[in-house]
Amino acid sequence: MSKYETIVVGGGAMGLSVAYNLLRRGRNVHVLEGDYLNAGSTGRNLGVLKARNPYAVGNGNKDLVKLAKEGLKLNAGLSSETGINTFHKTSGCLILAKDEADYKQLKEYHTHFKKLGLDERELTPEEIHRKWSYMDPDSVIAGFYSPSEANAHPFGVVWAYVEAIRKMKCQVEKQNKVSKIEKTSDGFKITAEKGEYEAENVVVACAERSSELTEQLGYKIPLTPMRKEVLISEPIRPFFGPTLERLSTHFQVTQTMRGEIMGTIDWMEPGYDLVKSTSEFLEHFADELVPIIPVLRNLNIIRQWTGICDQTPDEKPAVGKLDDGLYVTCGYNDYGITMVPIVGRLLASTIINDETSPMLKPFDPLRFE
Ligand SMILES: Cc1cc2nc3c(=O)[nH]c(=O)nc-3n(C[C@H](O)[C@H](O)[C@H](O)COP(=O)(O)OP(=O)(O)OC[C@H]3O[C@@H](n4cnc5c(N)ncnc54)[C@H](O)[C@@H]3O)c2cc1C
């Protein structure tokens, strides 16, 4: 039976970041991924990197923002740190108010985010039009802009970690799904499709599937698999400034470095079916986008897909120690790529020091017991 200090189950960006950070600190690590790389939500997301996390407001949002701020910073340095291009770009993000209800909510968030030291500024429709002339000023009543928010290519983030892990002589085993984790006298026995393994520590990083494994050891993490649709267009001339968002409709649109327009709107009902995609999504997206950027009215959409966001009841992640040697990191909803570099670093420290990093304390995975 192969033996390791730490086995990371789940080779999405989160598991890879934990493995990378443990390896950098001289630990012996092995990653078991049940599918192909990018099979999970990492391979299906928009790559928008934001400090202005809009979740858990009034219930610890400041802790999420703290983590997101650090994540944003570390994402910016990931290409130079690993030598692999993550296609990071500080393009900014503009959150739009299209009606009075949007405006009232964004004003409240503005006061809150300013108190947390975020660089958000309010823009009038005319100021928006002056900065980005492709936007119709009559379609919005205000915008809240942060120039320091950014984008990265999620595949680039995965390649960066996988390549750095490979250079440190560790393996990411693909197509090797873990079915069982058992506690032994000196660690854990892990049963996967291609064999059995022993480890002193196990990190479960399986997003919405995490609880299927942790429950075997008595730790249930309530996770709802919230599905989200995404579309992408043919590549067009790069013209886009910041990512655009409208919080009330969960609308987000950005332009990739290849020139494709990529976006999302609404939530689907919870579920695991990734094959379903709807025409309602396409229509609602067009209805939201075209009045804001009329020049996109004849855009050809070439692909639609669906991804799963792992949501906890309090909208905060579940990360940290469950038991001696057993760790979990999941529940990152639709903001996990931002968090990946900082959480990997902090969880690696938590494992090595056997003491929860202060920034992770608010996200104790045992809080649902
Ligand atoms: C549509 C969509 C848009 C999003 N947009 C953004 C965005 O713009 N910005 C942002 O910051 N975040 C965004 N997110 C969230 C982000 O994608 C995730 O939070 C982040 O990628 C989480 O990574 P992860 O490694 O935890 O999960 P995943 O990438 O899902 O990785 C989990 C891995 O575990 C593997 N696995 C599961 N069970 C087992 C098992 N039993 N054995 C072995 N392996 C197993 C899976 O195959 C998978 O590869 C979005 C998510 C979605 C779905």
The ligand as a Gaussian input file, in Angstrom:
#p B3LYP/6-31G(d) Opt

LIG

0 1
 C      -20.710000      28.617000     -13.085000
 C      -19.735000      29.000000     -12.020000
 C      -19.152000      30.259000     -12.037000
 C      -18.234000      30.618000     -11.064000
 N      -17.609000      31.824000     -11.162000
 C      -16.638000      32.151000     -10.281000
 C      -15.923000      33.363000     -10.427000
 O      -16.137000      34.122000     -11.348000
 N      -14.997000      33.653000      -9.484000
 C      -14.697000      32.818000      -8.447000
 O      -13.856000      33.168000      -7.600000
 N      -15.330000      31.634000      -8.322000
 C      -16.279000      31.271000      -9.220000
 N      -16.924000      30.080000      -9.102000
 C      -16.593000      29.197000      -7.987000
 C      -15.320000      28.400000      -8.265000
 O      -15.404000      27.738000      -9.499000
 C      -15.142000      27.363000      -7.164000
 O      -15.421000      27.882000      -5.888000
 C      -13.722000      26.832000      -7.149000
 O      -13.315000      26.459000      -8.442000
 C      -13.733000      25.656000      -6.202000
 O      -12.757000      24.754000      -6.497000
 P      -12.758000      23.347000      -5.782000
 O      -11.424000      22.767000      -6.033000
 O      -13.245000      23.457000      -4.378000
 O      -13.912000      22.522000      -6.522000
 P      -13.876000      21.675000      -7.877000
 O      -13.206000      22.378000      -8.958000
 O      -15.289000      21.222000      -8.113000
 O      -12.974000      20.444000      -7.511000
 C      -13.392000      19.336000      -6.756000
 C      -12.767000      18.114000      -7.366000
 O      -13.021000      16.992000      -6.544000
 C      -13.161000      15.869000      -7.397000
 N      -13.838000      14.818000      -6.633000
 C      -15.139000      14.798000      -6.206000
 N      -15.377000      13.645000      -5.536000
 C      -14.205000      12.943000      -5.534000
 C      -13.816000      11.685000      -4.983000
 N      -14.674000      10.919000      -4.316000
 N      -12.535000      11.269000      -5.189000
 C      -11.632000      12.050000      -5.854000
 N      -11.959000      13.241000      -6.398000
 C      -13.233000      13.678000      -6.227000
 C      -13.969000      16.406000      -8.572000
 O      -13.823000      15.592000      -9.706000
 C      -13.372000      17.795000      -8.747000
 O      -12.339000      17.825000      -9.714000
 C      -17.892000      29.696000     -10.041000
 C      -18.476000      28.436000     -10.009000
 C      -19.386000      28.077000     -11.001000
 C      -19.986000      26.714000     -10.977000

